[in-house]
Amino acid sequence: MTVKVGLAVATGDGRLFYELVEELKRRGVRFLVKLPGEPLPLTVKAVLTSEAELSKVEEAAKSGIKVVACRHGEAGRAVSKALLAVYGLENKVFTVGIDPGKTLGFAVVAGGTVVHEGSYGSLKRLFEAFEKVLAEWKPKRVVVKVGGSPKTWPPSLSLLKLKAFLEEASRRLKVEVSLKLVDEAGTTVKAKRRGAKHRGADEASAVEIALRES
């Protein structure tokens, strides 16, 4: 049986090629290797390349193929953007998970793909990251899930400030936004089981919150 592969890597930059391949292997994603400018199969929906080779790859790419330029050190973000195109998830529903606490965990998930995660020491820093995600990805709808315990609602986070930020962003960026509180019980345990430590645990917990059914 022939396996259809929807993603290709086309770059002559050895260092970037290594970074992209390592990221794709880590995620268990199948991919094709092509030379910049080489014709792409009809099954390919997205191709990863370098900024220097972008125009050459775009010229060879057929209509409908997403060409994603990547810089050194940013393979994770580039792969996420390419996968959204492969799975037809661009500009659709994004789910945001926020893990309240001394350090705020923040994660953005689309179709099971984590497109952004981070941890921040203040709401201001988190809002800056949130706005950058909205501006970059331009989703049509965003569901924001804030973790906490039903016994101690509201969570240790200023919901009024979060609501004000979401309302303003919704008006300015033309995105539909909804806010939900979800039980975060067990999210930290799951994060630790995956080996997350310190701030990494906050980010991993935020991913679990985003994926949790409300």
JONOR-V577225 format. One record per pair of residues at least 24 apart in sequence whose C-alpha atoms are under 10 Angstrom apart, sorted by sequence separation. I is the first residue (numbers start at 0). J is the second residue. If there is no record, write none. Layout:
# JONOR-V577225
<<I & J> <I & J>>
This chain:
# JONOR-V577225
<<4 & 28> <5 & 29> <6 & 30> <7 & 31> <8 & 32> <9 & 33> <10 & 34> <11 & 35> <35 & 59> <36 & 60> <86 & 110> <88 & 112> <105 & 129> <141 & 165> <183 & 207> <184 & 208> <4 & 29> <5 & 30> <6 & 31> <7 & 32> <8 & 33> <9 & 34> <10 & 35> <35 & 60> <39 & 64> <107 & 132> <183 & 208> <186 & 211> <3 & 29> <4 & 30> <5 & 31> <6 & 32> <7 & 33> <8 & 34> <9 & 35> <10 & 36> <83 & 109> <86 & 112> <154 & 180> <182 & 208> <183 & 209> <2 & 29> <3 & 30> <4 & 31> <7 & 34> <8 & 35> <9 & 36> <47 & 74> <82 & 109> <83 & 110> <153 & 180> <154 & 181> <181 & 208> <9 & 37> <19 & 47> <82 & 110> <83 & 111> <97 & 125> <141 & 169> <152 & 180> <180 & 208> <181 & 209> <183 & 211> <19 & 48> <48 & 77> <79 & 108> <83 & 112> <109 & 138> <140 & 169> <182 & 211> <9 & 39> <47 & 77> <79 & 109> <82 & 112> <83 & 113> <139 & 169> <152 & 182> <181 & 211> <182 & 212> <16 & 47> <46 & 77> <47 & 78> <83 & 114> <149 & 180> <181 & 212> <182 & 213> <7 & 39> <15 & 47> <16 & 48> <46 & 78> <80 & 112> <82 & 114> <109 & 141> <148 & 180> <149 & 181> <150 & 182> <181 & 213> <6 & 39> <7 & 40> <15 & 48> <16 & 49> <45 & 78> <47 & 80> <79 & 112> <80 & 113> <108 & 141> <139 & 172> <140 & 173> <141 & 174> <142 & 175> <143 & 176> <144 & 177> <145 & 178> <146 & 179> <147 & 180> <148 & 181> <149 & 182> <180 & 213> <6 & 40> <15 & 49> <47 & 81> <78 & 112> <79 & 113> <80 & 114> <95 & 129> <107 & 141> <108 & 142> <122 & 156> <126 & 160> <130 & 164> <134 & 168> <138 & 172> <139 & 173> <140 & 174> <141 & 175> <142 & 176> <143 & 177> <144 & 178> <145 & 179> <146 & 180> <147 & 181> <148 & 182> <149 & 183> <179 & 213> <5 & 40> <7 & 42> <45 & 80> <46 & 81> <79 & 114> <107 & 142> <121 & 156> <122 & 157> <126 & 161> <129 & 164> <130 & 165> <133 & 168> <137 & 172> <138 & 173> <139 & 174> <140 & 175> <141 & 176> <142 & 177> <143 & 178> <144 & 179> <145 & 180> <146 & 181> <147 & 182> <148 & 183> <149 & 184> <4 & 40> <5 & 41> <6 & 42> <7 & 43> <10 & 46> <12 & 48> <45 & 81> <46 & 82> <78 & 114> <79 & 115> <107 & 143> <129 & 165> <133 & 169> <137 & 173> <138 & 174> <139 & 175> <140 & 176> <141 & 177> <142 & 178> <143 & 179> <144 & 180> <145 & 181> <146 & 182> <147 & 183> <148 & 184> <3 & 40> <4 & 41> <5 & 42> <6 & 43> <7 & 44> <8 & 45> <9 & 46> <10 & 47> <11 & 48> <12 & 49> <44 & 81> <45 & 82> <76 & 113> <77 & 114> <106 & 143> <123 & 160> <137 & 174> <138 & 175> <139 & 176> <140 & 177> <141 & 178> <142 & 179> <143 & 180> <144 & 181> <145 & 182> <146 & 183> <147 & 184> <3 & 41> <4 & 42> <5 & 43> <6 & 44> <7 & 45> <8 & 46> <9 & 47> <10 & 48> <11 & 49> <44 & 82> <45 & 83> <46 & 84> <75 & 113> <76 & 114> <106 & 144> <122 & 160> <126 & 164> <130 & 168> <134 & 172> <138 & 176> <143 & 181> <144 & 182> <145 & 183> <146 & 184> <3 & 42> <4 & 43> <5 & 44> <6 & 45> <7 & 46> <8 & 47> <9 & 48> <10 & 49> <12 & 51> <44 & 83> <45 & 84> <46 & 85> <75 & 114> <76 & 115> <122 & 161> <126 & 165> <129 & 168> <133 & 172> <144 & 183> <2 & 42> <3 & 43> <4 & 44> <5 & 45> <6 & 46> <7 & 47> <8 & 48> <9 & 49> <10 & 50> <11 & 51> <12 & 52> <44 & 84> <45 & 85> <75 & 115> <93 & 133> <105 & 145> <133 & 173> <146 & 186> <4 & 45> <5 & 46> <6 & 47> <7 & 48> <8 & 49> <10 & 51> <11 & 52> <44 & 85> <45 & 86> <133 & 174> <10 & 52> <43 & 85> <44 & 86> <104 & 146> <126 & 168> <130 & 172> <9 & 52> <10 & 53> <42 & 85> <44 & 87> <93 & 136> <9 & 53> <93 & 137> <91 & 136> <93 & 138> <10 & 56> <90 & 136> <91 & 137> <92 & 138> <93 & 139> <94 & 140> <95 & 141> <96 & 142> <97 & 143> <98 & 144> <99 & 145> <100 & 146> <9 & 56> <89 & 136> <90 & 137> <91 & 138> <92 & 139> <93 & 140> <94 & 141> <95 & 142> <96 & 143> <97 & 144> <98 & 145> <99 & 146> <100 & 147> <89 & 137> <90 & 138> <91 & 139> <92 & 140> <93 & 141> <94 & 142> <95 & 143> <96 & 144> <97 & 145> <98 & 146> <99 & 147> <26 & 75> <89 & 138> <90 & 139> <91 & 140> <92 & 141> <93 & 142> <94 & 143> <95 & 144> <96 & 145> <97 & 146> <98 & 147> <19 & 69> <28 & 78> <88 & 138> <89 & 139> <90 & 140> <91 & 141> <92 & 142> <93 & 143> <94 & 144> <95 & 145> <96 & 146> <97 & 147> <22 & 73> <23 & 74> <18 & 70> <19 & 71> <22 & 74> <23 & 75> <26 & 78> <16 & 69> <18 & 71> <19 & 72> <21 & 74> <22 & 75> <103 & 156> <15 & 69> <18 & 72> <19 & 73> <20 & 74> <21 & 75> <22 & 76> <28 & 82> <100 & 154> <101 & 155> <15 & 70> <16 & 71> <18 & 73> <19 & 74> <22 & 77> <23 & 78> <99 & 154> <100 & 155> <101 & 156> <15 & 71> <18 & 74> <19 & 75> <22 & 78> <23 & 79> <80 & 136> <98 & 154> <99 & 155> <100 & 156> <9 & 66> <14 & 71> <15 & 72> <17 & 74> <18 & 75> <22 & 79> <98 & 155> <99 & 156> <6 & 64> <8 & 66> <10 & 68> <14 & 72> <15 & 73> <16 & 74> <19 & 77> <20 & 78> <98 & 156> <99 & 157> <146 & 204> <5 & 64> <6 & 65> <7 & 66> <8 & 67> <10 & 69> <12 & 71> <15 & 74> <19 & 78> <97 & 156> <146 & 205> <145 & 205> <144 & 205> <146 & 207> <147 & 208> <146 & 208> <145 & 208> <146 & 209> <144 & 208> <145 & 209> <143 & 208> <144 & 209> <146 & 211> <143 & 209> <144 & 210> <142 & 209> <144 & 211> <146 & 213> <144 & 212> <145 & 213> <144 & 213> <6 & 78> <7 & 81> <6 & 81> <5 & 81> <6 & 82> <5 & 82> <6 & 84> <5 & 84> <6 & 85> <118 & 197> <119 & 198> <5 & 85> <118 & 198> <4 & 85> <5 & 86> <117 & 198> <118 & 199> <94 & 176> <117 & 199> <118 & 200> <119 & 201> <92 & 175> <93 & 176> <94 & 177> <95 & 178> <96 & 179> <97 & 180> <116 & 199> <118 & 201> <119 & 202> <90 & 174> <92 & 176> <96 & 180> <97 & 181> <99 & 183> <117 & 201> <118 & 202> <96 & 181> <98 & 183> <116 & 201> <117 & 202> <118 & 203> <26 & 112> <97 & 183> <116 & 202> <117 & 203> <115 & 202> <116 & 203> <118 & 205> <98 & 186> <117 & 205> <98 & 187> <116 & 205> <117 & 206> <116 & 206> <115 & 206> <113 & 206> <104 & 198> <102 & 197> <103 & 198> <104 & 199> <106 & 201> <111 & 206> <102 & 198> <104 & 200> <105 & 201> <106 & 202> <113 & 209> <104 & 201> <105 & 202> <106 & 203> <108 & 205> <103 & 201> <104 & 202> <105 & 203> <106 & 204> <107 & 205> <108 & 206> <111 & 209> <102 & 201> <103 & 202> <104 & 203> <105 & 204> <106 & 205> <107 & 206> <108 & 207> <111 & 210> <101 & 201> <102 & 202> <104 & 204> <105 & 205> <106 & 206> <109 & 209> <110 & 210> <100 & 201> <104 & 205> <105 & 206> <106 & 207> <108 & 209> <109 & 210> <98 & 200> <99 & 201> <103 & 205> <104 & 206> <106 & 208> <107 & 209> <108 & 210> <98 & 201> <105 & 208> <106 & 209> <107 & 210> <97 & 201> <98 & 202> <104 & 208> <105 & 209> <106 & 210> <97 & 202> <98 & 203> <99 & 204> <96 & 202> <98 & 204> <99 & 205> <96 & 203> <97 & 204> <98 & 205> <96 & 204> <97 & 205> <98 & 206> <96 & 205> <97 & 206> <98 & 207> <95 & 205> <96 & 206> <97 & 207> <98 & 208> <95 & 206> <96 & 207> <97 & 208> <98 & 209> <94 & 206> <96 & 208> <97 & 209> <95 & 208> <96 & 209> <94 & 208> <95 & 209> <96 & 210> <94 & 209> <95 & 210> <96 & 211> <93 & 209> <94 & 210>>
